[in-house]
């Protein structure tokens, strides 16, 4: 992938799942990684280093602006700059609307939407000073089309698309790019714990490809959008879903 060697990449939610796969893919492309997560990300750091790249773990609570700012400050202290931010940290607290507690709504919005705002606002001064930078955010096909029992999640994932498009319009002239990846049904550890009969009847039936996506396939989309091959792509939403949305 062109243009990723020696880049400094922050990946939030990088201790596991899509975030970990993304950190490792960027390491394979020659980037140095800031593993940002609320839970221990030292395992991801070790795997990045095993690929010959530098990495640090910074415990981060994306819901708190001070924590996001400290994460970026540590990245700059260690690596001198930030080239790419992957806003991937996210949670779910599903319930039908008639049973959804306000606390469940607020918790998902705090991580999935406000967290993206916090991390992006923290990294912008460095990127604007350098007149270069890429911010990529994990949305979801649920954010585009909605889903039963996911009012909070859909709202957050639609919201990050709106922010991304606004930022692209505001800062394209400054040399910055902002895009989203919208995963479909992905085979993370959490999803793989679902009984196969439930997967077949409730999830895979919606996917013409007939299988779950792999975290590495989402990571590949992020790597493309961060690369020079995508340097004229700005404000876009790339669905990676095995044709689930057509």
Order of alpha helices (4+ residues) and beta strands (2+ residues): beta-alpha-beta-alpha-beta-alpha-beta-alpha-alpha-beta-alpha-alpha-beta-alpha-alpha-beta
